[in-house]
Amino acid sequence: MKKSILCPNCRKLISRDEQNCPYCHTARPGSWWMNNPWTRSQGGSDSVIMWIIYLNVGMFIIALLLRPKGANFSMSPFAFLSPDNRSLLMLGASGTVPVERLHRWWSIVSANYLHGSLMHILFNMIALKQIGTLIIKEYGTFRMLAIYAISGAIGFLVSILAGVGFTVGASAAVCGMIGAGIYYGKSRGGNYGQEIYRQIGGWALMIFVFGLLVPGINNWGHGGGMVGGVLFGYLLGYNEKSRENYFHKVLAGSCLAITIVILAYAVLSSIYYAVG
């Protein structure tokens, strides 16, 4: 008796023994290679987003533990549980100081996973959870990962060019997803597209106002990330225009590999210098 599976590319119900998916023509959809978590076109959005959140939380904890005596335990909501700036610098904070003086160009990637306080990381992770779910639904897992990584790096690159001295936070990458959501809503049109456009536009407006009212916010990073999200939302396309393909998977895989290598280097080198 033939077993049924979901095609790893188009997610339609098919027989495991099909040589080619009758819907999207993917070759050997029942093979092990096509049915592992990485090569599947669609994954559980909650699990992907939660892994990104775990990575951010893990880096936040490491930053606190690296120099616990330098951490700020002030009862001010904006400063409570703030890692020491030296810890953040060692782990890959970005800006003109780390890049121009220390030549840490790789920090445009690592800074996306560092945060300056408990409130900072809480706000960014809540935004990531809400917006990331929508972006995965409309763009797919791999395009979302690529947009998140690339637009975040663009945001910090713009910050450096604008002269921001020292900066961290996932908000540049989150703003990249906001930009991709704005592009999707405007491009798709119709009632659904307009509703997405209004909702995501509300996030963009809130971040803009927040940046004006609260000192120390990296508005250049937010703006750069948002522009990057619009650009790559356009270049990569969304599900209703084209399904995810191997280019998207390779791009996302490359972003993931680069991120892991950079963060591993940042953590191991920081521990080495802290112990030494």
C-alpha positions in Angstrom: 0.0 0.0 0.0 1.4 3.4 -1.0 2.0 5.9 1.7 1.1 9.5 1.2 3.3 12.5 2.0 3.3 16.2 1.6 5.5 17.3 -1.4 8.6 19.0 0.2 8.3 21.8 -2.3 4.6 22.6 -2.9 3.2 20.9 0.2 0.5 19.1 -1.8 -0.6 15.5 -0.8 1.1 13.0 -3.1 2.3 9.3 -3.0 5.7 8.7 -1.6 6.5 6.6 -4.7 6.0 9.4 -7.2 9.1 9.9 -9.4 8.0 13.5 -9.9 5.4 15.6 -8.0 2.4 15.8 -10.3 1.8 19.4 -9.1 5.2 21.1 -9.1 7.3 18.4 -10.9 9.9 18.2 -8.1 12.0 15.1 -8.8 11.9 12.2 -6.3 9.8 14.0 -3.7 9.7 10.9 -1.4 13.5 10.6 -1.1 15.3 11.2 2.2 17.2 14.1 0.7 14.0 15.9 -0.2 12.4 15.2 3.2 14.8 16.6 5.7 14.1 19.8 7.6 16.5 21.9 5.5 15.4 21.1 2.0 11.7 21.3 2.7 10.4 24.5 1.2 7.9 25.1 4.0 8.7 24.5 7.6 7.0 25.3 10.9 7.2 29.0 11.2 7.0 28.8 15.0 10.1 26.6 15.2 12.2 28.7 12.8 11.4 31.9 14.7 11.9 30.3 18.1 15.4 29.2 17.1 16.3 32.8 16.1 14.9 33.9 19.4 16.9 31.3 21.3 20.0 32.5 19.5 19.4 36.1 20.5 18.6 35.1 24.1 21.7 32.9 24.3 23.9 35.8 23.1 22.3 38.1 25.6 23.0 35.7 28.5 26.6 35.2 27.3 27.1 39.0 27.2 25.8 39.2 30.8 28.0 36.4 32.0 31.2 37.5 30.2 31.6 40.5 32.6 29.0 40.1 35.3 30.5 42.8 37.5 30.0 45.3 34.6 26.4 44.5 34.0 23.9 47.2 34.9 21.2 46.1 37.4 19.6 49.5 37.7 15.8 49.5 38.3 15.3 51.8 35.3 13.3 49.8 32.8 15.5 51.0 29.9 18.8 50.0 31.7 17.8 46.9 33.8 20.0 44.0 32.9 22.3 45.8 30.6 25.4 44.0 29.5 28.8 45.7 29.9 29.8 47.6 26.7 33.1 45.8 26.7 31.2 42.5 26.6 29.1 43.7 23.7 32.3 45.0 21.9 34.0 41.6 22.3 31.0 39.7 21.1 30.6 41.8 18.0 28.9 45.1 18.5 29.0 47.2 15.3 29.5 50.9 14.5 32.3 53.2 13.5 34.4 52.3 16.6 34.5 48.5 16.1 34.7 48.7 12.3 36.9 51.6 11.5 39.2 51.4 14.5 39.3 47.6 15.1 38.4 46.5 11.5 35.6 44.2 12.6 33.6 44.3 9.5 32.0 41.0 10.4 30.2 42.9 13.2 27.5 44.0 10.8 26.3 40.3 11.1 27.0 39.7 14.8 25.5 42.9 16.1 22.0 41.6 15.0 22.1 39.1 17.8 23.3 41.4 20.7 21.1 43.6 22.8 21.7 46.4 25.3 19.1 45.6 28.0 16.3 43.3 28.9 13.7 45.6 27.6 15.7 46.0 24.3 15.7 42.2 23.7 12.0 41.8 24.8 10.7 44.4 22.4 12.7 43.1 19.5 11.8 39.4 20.1 8.0 40.3 20.4 8.2 42.1 17.1 10.2 39.3 15.5 7.6 36.7 16.6 4.6 38.7 15.3 6.1 40.0 12.0 8.3 36.9 11.3 5.2 34.6 11.2 3.6 36.7 8.5 6.8 36.9 6.4 7.3 33.1 6.5 3.6 32.7 5.5 3.9 35.0 2.5 7.6 34.5 1.5 8.5 31.1 2.8 11.1 30.0 5.4 14.2 30.4 3.3 13.4 33.8 1.9 12.5 35.0 5.3 15.9 33.9 6.7 17.7 35.6 3.8 15.7 38.8 4.2 16.3 38.8 8.0 20.1 38.3 7.7 20.8 40.5 4.7 18.6 43.4 5.7 20.0 43.4 9.2 23.6 43.6 7.8 22.5 46.4 5.5 21.0 48.3 8.4 24.3 48.2 10.3 26.3 49.1 7.2 24.1 52.2 6.8 24.7 53.0 10.5 28.5 52.9 9.9 28.3 55.1 6.9 26.1 57.5 8.9 28.7 57.7 11.6 27.0 55.8 14.4 29.7 54.9 16.8 28.5 51.9 18.8 25.3 49.9 18.1 23.6 46.5 18.7 20.2 45.0 18.3 17.9 42.8 16.1 15.8 45.8 15.2 17.6 46.4 11.9 16.7 42.8 10.8 13.2 43.1 12.2 12.8 46.3 10.2 14.0 44.4 7.2 11.0 42.1 7.6 8.8 45.1 8.1 10.1 46.5 4.7 9.4 43.1 3.1 5.9 43.1 4.5 5.2 46.7 3.3 6.4 45.7 -0.2 4.2 42.5 -0.2 1.1 44.4 0.9 1.6 47.2 -1.7 2.6 44.8 -4.5 -0.2 42.3 -3.9 -3.0 44.8 -3.5 -6.6 43.9 -3.0 -8.3 43.9 0.4 -5.8 41.4 1.9 -2.8 43.3 0.6 -4.1 46.6 1.8 -4.8 45.2 5.3 -1.2 43.8 5.5 0.1 47.1 4.3 -1.8 49.0 7.0 -0.8 46.6 9.7 2.9 46.5 8.8 2.8 50.2 8.1 1.6 50.7 11.7 4.7 48.9 13.0 6.9 51.1 10.8 5.2 54.2 12.1 5.5 53.1 15.8 9.2 52.3 15.4 9.8 55.7 13.7 8.0 57.6 16.5 9.8 55.5 19.2 13.1 56.4 17.6 12.3 60.1 17.7 11.2 60.0 21.4 13.7 57.7 23.0 17.4 58.8 23.0 20.0 56.3 21.8 17.9 54.6 19.2 19.7 53.7 16.0 17.3 55.2 13.4 19.8 54.8 10.6 19.9 51.0 11.3 16.1 50.9 11.3 15.8 52.8 8.0 18.6 50.9 6.4 17.1 47.6 7.4 13.7 48.6 6.1 15.0 49.7 2.7 17.0 46.4 2.5 13.8 44.5 3.3 11.8 46.3 0.5 14.7 45.7 -1.9 15.1 42.0 -1.2 11.3 41.4 -0.9 11.2 42.7 -4.5 14.3 40.7 -5.7 13.4 37.4 -4.1 9.6 37.6 -4.7 6.9 36.1 -2.6 4.8 32.9 -2.7 2.0 34.2 -4.9 4.5 35.2 -7.5 6.9 32.3 -7.4 7.5 29.4 -5.0 10.8 29.0 -3.2 13.5 27.4 -5.2 17.0 26.1 -4.7 18.6 29.6 -5.1 16.6 30.7 -2.1 17.7 27.6 -0.2 21.3 28.2 -1.0 21.1 31.9 -0.2 19.5 31.2 3.2 22.0 28.4 3.9 24.9 30.7 3.1 23.5 33.4 5.4 23.0 30.8 8.2 26.5 29.3 7.8 28.1 32.8 7.8 26.1 33.8 10.9 27.0 30.6 12.8 30.7 30.9 12.0 30.8 34.6 13.0 28.9 34.1 16.2 31.0 31.1 17.1 34.2 33.0 16.5 32.8 36.0 18.5 31.9 33.8 21.5 35.1 31.7 21.5 37.4 34.6 21.1 35.6 36.6 23.8 35.9 33.7 26.3 39.6 33.3 25.4 40.3 37.0 26.1 38.1 37.1 29.2 39.8 34.0 30.7 43.3 35.1 29.5 
